[in-house]
């Protein structure tokens, strides 16, 4: 099926000469228009496998000024499939480059002249045929000869979909399913693609198989220098990274727009955006992007190019339309129109993507109830969560967040960005968390929440890579190797207190940020469990100035021998606050909190003091309020001597009745205590009842969660649906893989 080399060479030369005359030389009024022509100049493979890409080189002769505008020149290839369907795949304008390192920066030098290409991936074996077609701006149409080829079966898994077996999980076209292990690697530094050579090699060795990449103005953004014309050098860089991902069997969530491009406040880049009227674009302000017809037409044109160039790759797991769309200008005032825009663009993407892959989008505030996540056109929910405020207890917070969003929307949920600190300036906490305790907890907790992927940490280039924290990914990837997530459900588990025992503290870390808590009542049990939605425990205790946000927390706590309530106060804004604690409806303590630093930073540790209240033995209602004007922020609330120590282990797990993945954690071991050099007490003689198992004999594997190695194996029996596990000492955490004797996962 390969075109003859001599004819192809002559055709290329003719196209270059004619194309130069008609594209680069000025037109003379009245001169007859050029007749369009298209030929197949090269075919990448003689033998094509299912889910393996085929690349075509085209010779195109037509009268056009902008090769990226399909109204001027529309080039496509029509593939006739074995099932009699016909698929149109747009061609894309392409320039080859040669890369090199010049000092500390990547240099790209053009190789040859631009040309046209088509990429196509067959999804079934059988006989195929195709021809190319070009339509010019005058409406004239030309087509090539028809070519034929055979597609043979392969072992490649194909594209990733939501699973029809369990729509909260993902599976490949070949019917297989895995847990993904993810990390953001959104852009490179000055070394360009050479950074990805280094990162992807390290990630692949560590078991990472899902990454997230932005098409940002500073890297991979193809429409930033000039509106309607695409940066072929940045497109080539993205080509390189996608092919590198294919080589390493890694999947990509490709984010098409970052919030700053259409923001004047949050990481603002609006002034340099080519859509801005000041740069010759059609928009006078960012929020017009959602409704301006010219902007919509231009963005659809860009989507067409993106699908044409990278849509072929099964390793593009999903299109992410936006990063943190709620940070664009005036989002809350135009959110309904933003939702309509997402519906329109998602439908358009699915109409032009031959492989109908998943579409998602993301928000900075995971507690928003965005209209967009309810759209049937949005297949996958990607959420973001950062500390320090509201994210000290990453294990509980990320687990509850993923689980809540899954249950609310009925779609797969991935924690696509997380970190112990959102800040990149000053002294962010991740630099102090040198062992990656926050990273570790985010990976394991999201896995146990039933997400199709572990949480995807941020700060890849200035934290994870230089601190060499890849072993955390390696450990979890070894643990889940070969596990099919589709049949798993949440595991019911209970740490047992036994008779009496040593009392300990219950430490609650807030999770909610700047939002009104949907619920504010929490019951603390003697095993350390908290009844109530801890994702709604806010780090802000509001006063008079924000009645729309004020829903301050109430607790019901039992102190067998009496104890104390301790609230760690972090900061106040310029308006100041007045902390008040009520015990059984009676004011127990009041503390004036005037502004000290002239800042409105909730994480500034302006006070860093403990507000303490003694309570007698018994069960008490505790109410934390603010009698002042503005908010004050808290780091934690500690109920001293309110639980039996050995019953406080956190247990997270997934099971199908004969197989289970279990993660058992000492709640005292968290990144906050580590970076602040606070003492961590181990748990001893922990006994846990795991429920929902078929009766019989089980093999229980104990895994080291940092090394990813099997520590020991024991054999236990389940009776009455219950399996009892005992751990002599628990300083940080342990993972269990439990399998009924004679069965497989």
N, C-alpha and C positions, 0 to 999 in steps of 0.2 A: 504493500500500500504506500510505500515511500515515493515521493515525487522525484523525478530524475534530477540528479545534481546539476547537470549543465543547464537544463532549462530553468531550474530554480535560480541559479546564479545570474543568468541573463535577465530573468524577470526582476530580480532584486535590483540590478543596475538600472533597468528601465524605470522601475518605480522611483528610485532615488532621483534620477534626472527629471522625470516628469513631475514628481512631487515637489522638487525644488522650484521648478518653474511656476507651478500653480499655487504653491503655498507661500513662498518667500518673495516672489517678484510681484510688483503691483499689477492690479488688473487694469485693463483698458476697456472703457465702456463700449459696449457693442460687440466685443469679441465673443465668439461662440463658446458655450460652456463645454467643459471636458466630459467625456463619457466615462462613467465609473467602471472600474474593473476590479475583480478580486480573484486571487489564486491561492491555493495551498502550497506554501513554499517548503514546509518541513513538518515532519511528524515525529514526536519524541520516541515512540516505541513501536517495535514490530509486533510484540506480544503484550496484550493488556490484561491485567488481572482485575477481578472485582475489587472495588475500593482503592484502586491504584490510579493515580492521575495520568491523563493523557494531555500533552501540550502540543498545540499546533502553532506554527508560524505562518502568517498570512502576508501576501503582497496585496496592497490596497492602493488603487489609483482613484482619486476622487477630488472634487473641487470643494475644499474646506479651509477655514482659517483656524478653527479650534478643534483639535481632534478629540477633546473631552466633552464636546457638545453633540449629543446624538441627533439633535435637530439639524445639524450641519452635515454630519457623516455618521451613519448608523451601521455598524459592522457587527454581524452575528454569525454564529454557526448553528445550524439546525441538525440535531441528532435524532435519527429514527431508531427507537428502542425495540428490543425483541418483543415487547408486549404491545407493539403498534402505536405507542404514544410517541409524540414528537416534542422534544425539548429545545427551546431556543436559549443559547448561551451567548451573552454579549461578549464581543472582543474588547480588549483594552489596549491602550497605547502604552508602549514599553520602551525603556532605555536600559541597556546593559551597562554595568559599571565594574571597574576593578578597584578593590579596596586595598588600602595600605595604612600603616601607622606612620604618622609624621610627628615626631616628638611624643606628646601624650595624647594626641588627637587622631581620630580616624579621618582618612582622606579618601574620597571617591572620585575616580577619573572615568569619564564616559568611554565606552568601548563601542565603536561603530556608530551608526545613526539609529534614531528611534524606529520602531517597527510595531506591528500589530500582533497580538497573541490571543489564543483562546485556551482555557484550561477546563478540562471536563473529567469527572470521575464516575465511571459506570458503577451501578449498584447491584447489577445482576448479570450472570453469564448469558451468552448468546450472541447472535449476529446483530451488528450495528452498522449503520451507514450515516454519512453526514455530508453536508455541503455548506459552503460559506456564502453569505449574501451581503452586499453593500447597498445602502440607499443614500443618495446624496441630498443636499438641501433643496434641489429642484424636483425631487420626487422620482428621479431615475433610479432604476434598480438593476443590479447585475449579480450573477451568481456563478460560483465555481463549478467544476466537475464534481460528481458524487464519488466518494471514497467509501470503502467497506473495510470492516475489521471484526475480529472475533474477540470476545471477552471470556476468559477462563476463570474457574473458581479460585479462591485464595483463602488463606487463613486470617486475613485482616478483619478486624472486628467491625469496621464501618463507622457511621456517624452516631452521635450520642443523642438519645431521645429521653423524654419522660417515659417511665415504664408503664405499659398497660397492665402489668401484674400488680404493681404497687406504684400509683402515680406520685408518691412522695419520694421516689427514688429514680435513678437513671439507669438506662441500659443501652447497649450498642445494637446496631442493626442485626448482628448475627445472633442476638438473643442472650448474650452474656452480660453480666453486671458486676461492678466492683465498687468499692469505696475509693474515692480520689483523695490524694494528699496534696494540699494546695499552698501556694505562696504568691504574693504580688511581686512581679519584676517589671513594673509598669513602663520604665524608660531606662535608658543607659546614660552614662556620663559621656565625657568627651571621646572615650575610646569606642563609642558606637557599638557596632556588632561584635567587636572583640570582647566587650564586657559580657555579652550573651554567650560567647564561646566558653568563658570561664564559669559563669553562673550555671548554665545548663548542664555542663559537665558535673559540677558539684551537686546540683539538684538531682540529676538522674542517678548518681551513686547513692543518694540519700532516699530514694524512693518517691520523690516529688513527681507527680504526673499531671498536675493542673497548675497553670499560671494565669495571671491576669496582666494584660498589656493595654496601655492607653495609646490612642492616636492623638497625642498631645501636640501643642504648637511647637514645642522644642524637640520632639522626637516622634517620628512616625506620622505626624500631622501632614496630610497631603494637600490641604486647602487652607493655607495660612498666609503665604506670600502674595497670592493673587486669587481673587474670587473667580471660580469657574474654570481655573486651570490648576493642574495638580503637580505637585513636586515629585518628579520621577526618581530623584535620589532617595528621598525618604520612603517612597514606595518600594524601591529596591532593598532598602534596609529591612523593611517589614517582610519582604519576600525571603530574605536571608533568615530571619528569625523564625518564620513559619516553617521553612524547610529544615531548620535546625531542630525545631520541636518535633517534626515528623521523624527525623533521624533518632531522636531520643525517646520516642513514644510518649510525648508530652502533649497535653491538651491546653487550649487557650480560650479564655473568655476575653474577647476583643472589645474594648470600650471605645466607642466612636467619638464621643465628645466629653470633655471634662468641664465642670461647672464654671471655672474661671473665665472661659471664653465668652460667656454671656453674663458676667457679673462685674459690677463696679465696686463690690464690697469684699466678697470672699475670694481671696487669691485672684484679684481682678486682672483680666487681660482684655477687657472690652475695647480699650483705646486702640489696641493693635489688631483687632479682629477685622478681617476684610469685609464682613457683613455690615460693619459700622459705616454709616453715611459719610463720616469724616474721612474714611479711606475709600470712598467711592461705592460703598455697598448700599443696599436698599433699606436699611434700618436706622432710625434715629435714636432708638433706645433698645436695650437687650430684649425686653419682654415682647417686642413686636415679632420676634422670631417665630412665635407660636402661630401667628395668624397671617403674616405677610405672604402673599401669594408667590412673589418672586423668590423669597427666602425658601419657601417650601419646595418650589420647583428646583432651585439650586441644590438643596440638600438631597432631594430624591435623585438628582443627577449624580451626586457624590456616592449615594448608596449603591447606585447601579454600577459605578466603577469598582467600589469595594467588593461587591458580590462577584463581579466579573473576574477580578484579580485574585481574590482569596477565598471565594465561596467554594471552590473545588475541594478544599482540604478538609478531610474528616477531623483533623486535629484542631480546627476551629470549633470549640464546643458550643459556643453561644455568641450571638451579637448582643452587646450591652449598649443600648442607645445612649445612656447618660451615666456619668459618674456624679452622684450627689446632686441631682437635678433640683432639689429643694434649696440649694444655695445660689441659684440663679436669681436675678433681680425680681423682687415682688412676687415670688412664687406663690405665697398664700393667697394673693389677690387674683391670680390667674390659674389656680391649680386645676379647675375644671377644663380650661382650654388646653393646659399641658397634658391632661389625660386624653383629650380628643386627639392631640398631636401624636401621642404615643400609639393610640389605636390606629391612626392613619399610617404612621411610619412602620409599625409592626406588620400591618396587613400588606403594605407595599413590599417590605422585605421578603415576606413569605411568598408573595406573588412572583418575585424575580429570582429568589433563591431556589434552584432546582432541587435542593436537598431539604428544604423546609426546616432548617435547624432552629433551635430554641432562641427566643428573644427575651432579654431581661433589661432591667434598668436599676439604678441604685439611689439611695437617699442617705444624707448625713445623719438624720434623726431616725433611729430604728423604731421609735415609738409613735411616729406618725401613722395615721391610718390612710395611706394614700389610695386615692381612687384607682391609681394605675395598677396596683397589685391585684385588684379585682378583675381587671380586664382579661377576657379569655385569650387575647392575643399575647399576653405576657405569660410565658411558660415556666419561668424560673425566678424565684425571689432571691435577690442578693442584698444583704443587710450589712451595715457597718457599725462598729462599736469601739470606742476608745475611752481610756482613763486619762488622768488618774481619777477625777471625780466620777463616782458612780460605777467604777469598774475595778475596784480593789479585789473583790472576790470573783475573779474571772471564771473559775470553774462553775460556781452556781449561776452566775449572771448570764454567761454565754449559753449554758445548757438550757436555762429557763427561757431565754430570749428565742433561741432557735425553735424550741418545742412549742412555745406560744404562737409564734408566727406560722409555723406549719399547721397547727390545729385551726388557726383562724382563717387561713386562706386556702388550705388544702392543696398546696403546691410544694415542690421541693424547695428547700431553703438552704442557702450557703452564707456563712458569715464571711463575706468576701473581703473585708478589711477589719483588722482589729490590732490593738496594741495597748500597752500599759499607759501610754501617754500620747496625746495627739500633737504635742508641741515639737517643733524642730529647732527652736532657738532657746537660749538660756541653758538650763540644766534639766533636760527631760529625764524622766525616771528610767527609760529603757537603757540608757548608758550605765545606770547603776545596777540594773538587773543583769549582771554579766553572765549568769548561768542560764538565763532564759526561762526563769520560773513562770513568768506570765505567758510566754510563748507556749511552754509545755502544757499548761492548764487549758489554754484555748484550743490546742490541737485535740487533746483527749476528750474534753467536755463536749465539743461539737460533734465529734464522732459518736459519742454515746447518746447524743440528742437525736440521732437518726438522720443527720444531714448526709447528703450524698458525698460530701467532701469534708475533710477537716477544715477548721477555720483557716483563713488565708491572712497571715501576718503582713503588716506593713513594715517599713524600715528595712528593706532587704539589703540595700547597698551600703548603708552607714551603720548597721547594727548586726544583722544576722550573718552577713558575709565576713566582715572583719572580726567578729567575735567567734566565728566558726561554730555556729549553733546548729549546723545541719544534722547533728546526731539526734536531735529531737524528732525530726522528720523520719529519719531512718528507723528509730524505735517504733513509732506508730505504724509505719509502712510494713515492717516485718510482722507486727502483731496481726494486721488485718489481711495479710497476703492470702489470696485464694478464697476470701469470705464473700459470699453473695448476700448483699444487704436486703434484698427484696422481701424475704419472708420474715424479717425480724420485727418484733414489737417491743414496747418498753417493758423492762424487767421490774417486777415488784420485789422490793428488798427492805429488810428492817434490821438494823443493828440492835442487838439485845442487851439490855442493861443488867439483867440478872438481879440478884438480891442486893440492895443497898449499893455500896461502892463509893468511890471518890467523886466528889462534886467538882465541876469545872465551869468555865465561863462559856456563854453563847455570844459570839461576835457576829454582828450583822453589818454588812457593808452595803451602802446604797448603790442602786443601779440606775435609777432614773435621773435624767438631766433636766433641762429647761422645758418642762412640760407638766401639765396637771396630772397628778396620780389618779388613775382610774379607780383605785381602791386604796384604803389607808389603814386597814385593820389587820393585825398580825397576832397569831397565837403561838407562843414559844412553848414547845413541849419538853418534857424532862429528858428525852433522848436527843435534844438539840435540834429536832426538826421544827420548821416554822410553817404553820398553816396560814396561807395567804400568798398573794402573788408578790414575791420579793423583787420582781422586775419593776414594781411600782413604788418601791421604797426610794424616795428622792434624796439626793444630796443637797437639795435646797429646802430650807424651812422658811416659808414665806410669811411676811407681815402684811400690813394694811395696803401697801401700794400695788400688790398683784393679786387681787381677789379672784381673778380668772384662773390663777395657778394654785391658789392656796387650798390644800387638802392634807394638812399636816398629820403625821402618823400617830396611831394608837396601838398599844401592845397589851396583851394579856400574858403575864409571866408568873410562874410558880417558883418560889424560893424556899426549898425544904428547910433550910437552916437560917434564912435571912441572907441578905447580900447587898449589892450595890448596883445602881444604874450609872454607867459612865458614858458620856457623849463627848467625842472629840470634835471640837469646833475648829474649823480651818480659817475661814475668812468672812468678811462682810464687805458690802459695796460702800460707796461714799455716803449713802443715806443712813447707814448704821442699822442696828437691830437690837432686840431685847429677847434673850432666850428665856423660856419658862418651861418648867417641868411640873406636871400634876400627877399625884399618886392618889388613885381612887377619888378623883374629882377635886382634890385639895391641892392648892399651890404648894409645892415642896421646895422649889428654888427658882429664883429669878436672877438673871445676870445681864447687866447693861453691856452692850457691845458697840461702842462708838467706832467710827472709821479711824484707822490708824495710819494707813499707807496711801490714801488718796486714790486707790485703784478699785476696779470692779472685777477683779480676777478671783474666781471661786477656788482656785488651786494655789493661791499665793502663799498659803500657810501664814497668814497675817497674825493669827492668834496662836494656833497650835497648842491649845490648852484643853484640859479635861474638865467637864462639868459633872460633878459627882453627887449622887443622892443615895443615902442609906435607906434600905427598906427592911422591914421586919419579916419573920417567917410567914409564909402563906402565899396565896394567889392575889395578884394586884393588877389593876389597870394603870398603865403608864401612858401619859399623853405629852408629847413634845410639841410645844407651840412657840410662836413668835409674837410678842406684844408690841414690837416696834414697827418702824415704817417699812424697811426693805428686808431683804433676805439675809440669812446667814447660812454658810455651807458647813456640812459635817463630813468627816471621814469615816466614822463608824459609830455604832451604838453597842456597848458591851453590857450584858446582863451577867453579873458575877455570881457564881455558885448557883446557876439555874439549870444545870443538866448533869447527868451522870457521865463521867468522862468516857468510859469505854463504849458508850452507846452513841457517841457523836460522830463516828466515821461517816463520811458521805459515800453513798453507793449509787453508781450510775450504771445502767446496763441495757442490753438488748438481747432478746431471746426468741426462739421459735418453739420452745417446749422441750427440745432435746439438745439444743446447742445454745450457747450464750457467750457474749462478750461482756465483761464486767470490769469496771474501773472503781477502785476503792481508794479514798483519799482522806488524809488527815486534814481537817479544815483549818488547823492552825498553820499549816505550811502553805504560805502564799507569797507572792512577789513583794507585797507591801511590807510584811514582817522582815523579809530577807534584806531589802534595800535599807531598812531602818534599823537593822541589827537587833531586832527584837527576839527574845527567847522563843523557841518552838518546842513545845512539849510533845513527845511521842505518845501514841496511844498503845496500850498494852492489853493483851488477852482479849482481843476484839472477836466477838462472835456475831455472825451475820446470818440471818435466815433469808435465803433466796427462794422465791415462790413462783409457781406456774410451770414446774417441770413434770414430765412424765415420771412415774415411779420407776426405779431401776438403778443400775450401777453407772457411775460417771467417772470420766477421766478429767481431772482439774489441773490445768497448766498454770503455774505462777510465773508471770513475766516481769522482768526488770524494765520499767517504763523509760529509763534513760539510755540503756544500752541496747534495748530491743532483743534481749536474749532470754531464753527459757531458764528460769532459776531453779525450779523443781516441779515435780509432778506428784500428785496424790490421787488416790482413788476413794470416792465417796459414794454413798447411796442416797437416793431421794425417796422419801416416804411421805405419803399424804400430800404430794405435790411440792414438798419442801426439801431443800438441800441446805444443810448447815455447814458453813465455812468458818474456820477459826484461823486467826492471824495473831502470832505471839507478840509482834511489835510492828507498829506502823508509824514511821517518822514522816515520810512524804506520801507515797502512793504505791500501789501495786495493781497490775492488770491480770485478770483471770480469763482464760479461754476454756470453756467447759463443754465437753462433748459426751453424749451418751455412749457407753461402751458399744463398739460395733457399728456406730453410725458415722456419717460425714457431715460437714457444715452445710 
